[in-house]
Amino acid sequence: MAEWLYEDGIGEARAILIESGRLIEARVELPGLRAGTVTRGRLRAERRVELAGGGEALLDGPARVSEGAELTVRINREAIPEPGRAKLARATASTDAPVAGPDLLTRMRSTALPIRICHPHETDRFEELGWSEVIEEARTGEIAFAGGALRMAVTPAMTVFDVDGSLPVDQLAVAAAGAAARAIVRHDIGGSIGIDFPTLSGRGARQAVADAIDAALPQPFERTALNGFGFMQIIRRRTRASIPELIAADPAGAELRAELRRIERVPPPAPDTHMMSAPLLRRLARSPEWVEELHRRTGGRTQFVERR
């Protein structure tokens, strides 16, 4: 039976869905404005809404108010982080009362599957089931499967998978289709997705690839047929950033949160000092609350020094 594992981490919440001992889905949630939030705001130029709690959103659909007026909006898509800038959250006008959107744990509970809350003093089930491997996939874009590999790249327009391998091209394309579909689910990838398969000559071979995608990727989604150049586009509902997008936008932050996770799991007493690279120390200086939370959880006063 499928089961969720959940960790309330420092700087992030994380979860994995396991079934028959295999990691099927991974989730990372950072603090911030969540999809489903209903909040007050003020309409500004270019359909931007200045939100009461801080930040902005782009308004979709009719505004029903003039520029400068207050209104209530529902956040339908969270802000999407990108290196150098972020895509604003997207919202629609609402008549509902203000409310915070559901967090990761609440969304897991809505699936009606059992949930196991994992703690640092327990056996590291996340690692046993391949958590670090998933994060490494998201960081490097390298995803291996039997007979081949995918190279995943995050772009502002779409997430793209390139296929390579040693199998005969028809077999390689079908195997890659299943691997790409599983990766899409595993990394919570939504929006526009492109897969560049080997060029296939026959209609039957192209249909076999399409059938493999349909069998492995849960609905709802839309896709094109596999064209003569081996390219297929998939569109999935997108309400938040994928794990690869979160890591690409702040790689030092992701590495630092992983490091804090390891420190938190060290048996007491907490270490007096911990060495880190200069980039991680600079990133830590931007989030002093993470150190405060580590001290609260471990009961120690770990000092961070530069590794030389």
C-alpha positions in Angstrom: 0.0 0.0 0.0 1.2 3.5 -0.7 2.3 5.7 2.2 3.5 9.3 2.7 6.6 10.0 4.7 7.0 13.6 6.0 9.7 15.7 7.6 9.3 19.1 9.0 12.9 20.3 8.1 14.9 23.4 8.7 14.0 25.9 6.0 11.8 23.4 4.1 9.2 20.7 4.5 9.8 17.5 2.6 7.8 14.4 1.7 8.0 11.2 -0.3 5.3 8.9 -1.4 6.4 5.3 -1.3 4.7 2.2 -2.8 6.0 -1.4 -2.5 9.2 0.0 -1.1 9.9 2.4 -4.0 10.0 6.1 -3.9 7.3 7.3 -6.4 7.0 11.0 -5.6 9.2 13.6 -3.8 8.0 17.0 -2.6 9.8 20.0 -1.2 8.0 23.1 0.2 9.7 26.3 1.1 8.1 29.1 3.1 6.1 31.6 1.1 2.7 32.3 -0.4 0.9 29.1 -1.2 -1.6 28.2 -3.9 -5.1 28.3 -2.6 -4.5 31.4 -0.4 -7.2 34.0 -0.5 -6.0 37.5 0.5 -6.6 41.1 0.1 -4.7 43.3 -2.3 -4.6 46.4 -4.4 -4.7 46.5 -8.2 -1.7 48.2 -9.8 -0.7 48.9 -13.3 -0.3 46.0 -15.8 -2.8 43.9 -13.8 -0.3 43.5 -10.9 -1.9 43.0 -7.5 0.0 44.3 -4.5 -0.8 41.7 -1.8 -1.6 42.7 1.7 0.9 40.3 3.2 3.7 41.5 0.9 4.6 40.5 -2.6 2.8 40.7 -5.9 0.7 38.6 -8.2 -0.5 38.8 -11.8 -4.3 39.0 -12.1 -6.0 36.6 -14.6 -9.6 37.2 -15.7 -11.7 40.3 -15.0 -10.6 42.6 -12.3 -14.0 44.1 -11.5 -12.3 47.1 -9.9 -10.3 50.0 -11.2 -6.6 50.5 -10.9 -5.7 51.6 -7.3 -8.7 49.9 -5.7 -8.7 47.1 -3.2 -9.9 43.6 -4.1 -9.7 40.0 -2.8 -7.8 37.5 -4.9 -7.2 33.7 -4.8 -3.7 32.5 -5.6 -3.9 29.8 -8.3 -0.2 29.4 -9.1 2.6 30.2 -6.7 5.6 32.3 -7.8 8.0 30.3 -9.8 11.7 31.0 -8.9 14.2 31.5 -11.7 17.8 32.6 -11.5 17.9 36.3 -11.5 14.2 36.8 -11.2 10.9 35.0 -10.4 7.7 34.6 -12.3 5.0 36.3 -10.3 2.3 34.3 -8.6 -1.0 34.2 -10.6 -4.4 35.0 -9.1 -8.0 35.5 -9.9 -10.6 37.8 -8.2 -12.5 36.1 -5.4 -15.4 36.8 -3.1 -14.2 34.3 -0.5 -13.0 35.2 2.9 -9.2 35.5 3.3 -7.6 32.2 4.2 -4.1 30.6 4.0 -3.6 28.0 1.3 -3.0 24.4 2.3 0.6 23.5 3.2 2.4 20.3 2.2 1.2 18.3 5.1 -2.4 19.4 4.6 -2.2 18.5 0.9 -0.9 15.0 1.8 -3.8 14.5 4.2 -6.2 15.3 1.4 -5.0 12.2 -0.5 -6.4 9.9 2.2 -3.2 7.9 2.2 -1.5 7.0 5.5 1.2 9.5 6.6 4.2 8.7 8.7 5.9 11.7 10.4 9.7 11.1 10.5 12.0 12.6 13.1 15.8 13.2 13.2 16.4 10.7 16.0 14.9 7.8 14.0 16.3 5.7 11.3 16.7 7.8 8.2 14.0 6.3 6.0 14.3 9.1 3.5 17.9 8.2 2.7 17.1 4.5 2.7 14.5 5.1 0.0 16.7 7.3 -2.2 16.1 10.9 -1.1 19.6 12.1 -1.8 19.5 10.4 -5.2 16.4 12.3 -6.2 17.9 15.6 -5.1 21.0 14.8 -7.1 18.9 14.1 -10.1 17.2 17.5 -9.7 20.6 19.2 -9.2 22.5 17.7 -12.1 19.6 16.8 -14.5 21.2 13.3 -15.0 18.6 10.5 -14.8 19.7 7.0 -15.6 17.4 4.1 -16.6 18.1 0.6 -17.9 19.8 1.0 -21.3 20.0 4.7 -21.4 19.8 8.1 -19.7 17.8 11.3 -19.6 19.3 14.7 -19.4 16.8 17.1 -17.7 17.2 20.9 -18.2 15.0 23.7 -16.7 14.4 26.6 -18.9 12.1 29.7 -18.5 9.8 28.2 -21.2 9.7 24.5 -20.2 11.4 21.6 -18.6 13.2 19.6 -21.3 14.4 15.9 -21.4 17.0 14.7 -23.9 17.3 11.0 -24.5 20.5 9.0 -25.0 21.4 5.4 -24.8 22.7 2.2 -26.3 19.5 0.3 -27.0 18.1 0.0 -30.5 16.3 3.3 -31.1 12.7 1.9 -31.0 13.4 0.2 -27.7 15.3 3.2 -26.3 12.5 5.6 -27.1 9.9 3.4 -25.3 12.1 2.9 -22.3 12.9 6.6 -22.1 9.2 7.4 -22.3 8.5 5.5 -19.1 11.6 6.9 -17.4 10.6 10.5 -18.3 7.1 10.0 -17.1 8.3 8.6 -13.8 10.7 11.5 -13.4 8.0 14.1 -14.1 5.9 12.6 -11.3 8.9 12.1 -9.0 10.0 15.7 -9.3 6.6 17.3 -9.3 7.1 18.9 -12.7 4.2 20.8 -14.2 3.6 23.3 -17.0 5.2 22.8 -20.4 7.5 19.8 -20.7 9.4 18.7 -23.8 11.0 15.3 -24.5 13.5 15.0 -27.3 13.4 11.3 -28.4 15.5 9.6 -31.0 14.1 10.1 -34.5 11.8 7.2 -35.3 10.9 6.2 -38.8 7.6 4.3 -38.5 4.2 5.4 -37.3 3.9 2.3 -35.2 7.2 3.1 -33.3 6.0 6.6 -32.6 2.7 5.4 -31.4 4.4 2.9 -29.0 6.2 5.9 -27.4 2.9 7.8 -27.0 1.3 4.7 -25.5 4.2 4.4 -23.0 3.7 8.0 -21.9 0.0 7.5 -21.5 0.5 4.3 -19.5 3.1 5.8 -17.1 2.0 9.4 -16.6 -1.1 9.9 -14.5 -3.9 12.1 -15.8 -4.7 15.0 -16.1 -2.3 16.1 -18.8 -2.3 16.9 -22.5 0.4 15.9 -25.1 1.2 16.2 -28.7 1.9 13.3 -30.9 5.5 12.4 -31.4 6.5 14.3 -34.5 8.9 13.2 -37.2 11.8 14.9 -35.5 11.2 12.9 -32.3 9.8 15.7 -30.2 6.8 15.5 -27.9 5.3 18.3 -25.7 3.4 17.6 -22.6 1.3 20.1 -20.6 0.5 19.4 -16.9 -1.4 21.6 -14.4 1.1 23.8 -12.6 0.4 25.3 -9.2 4.0 25.5 -7.8 7.7 25.1 -8.7 9.1 21.7 -9.3 12.1 20.4 -7.2 14.5 21.0 -10.1 13.3 24.6 -10.4 13.7 25.2 -6.6 17.2 23.9 -6.7 18.2 25.7 -9.9 17.0 29.0 -8.5 19.0 28.7 -5.2 21.5 25.9 -5.4 23.5 27.1 -2.3 20.2 27.3 -0.3 19.3 23.7 -1.3 22.8 22.4 -0.4 22.7 24.3 2.9 19.4 22.9 3.9 20.7 19.4 3.1 23.7 20.1 5.3 21.5 21.3 8.2 19.5 18.1 7.8 22.6 16.1 8.3 23.7 18.1 11.3 20.3 17.8 12.9 20.6 14.0 12.7 23.9 13.8 14.5 23.4 12.1 17.9 23.8 14.4 20.9 25.7 16.4 21.9 25.5 18.8 19.0 28.9 19.6 17.5 30.6 22.7 18.8 31.8 23.7 15.3 31.0 22.7 11.8 33.0 23.5 8.7 31.4 24.8 5.5 32.5 26.2 2.2 32.6 30.0 1.9 29.5 30.0 -0.5 27.5 28.1 2.0 28.5 30.4 4.9 27.5 33.4 2.8 24.1 31.7 2.1 23.7 30.9 5.8 24.2 34.6 6.7 21.1 35.4 4.6 19.0 33.0 6.7 20.1 33.4 10.3 16.7 31.9 11.4 17.9 28.5 10.1 20.8 28.6 12.7 18.4 29.6 15.4 16.1 26.7 14.5 19.0 24.2 14.5 20.0 25.4 18.0 16.5 25.1 19.2 16.2 21.5 17.9 19.6 20.2 19.0 20.0 22.1 22.2 23.5 23.1 21.1 25.3 26.3 19.9 27.1 25.0 16.8 29.4 27.6 15.3 30.0 27.6 11.5 33.5 28.2 10.2 35.0 28.2 6.8 36.5 25.0 5.4 40.0 25.7 4.1 
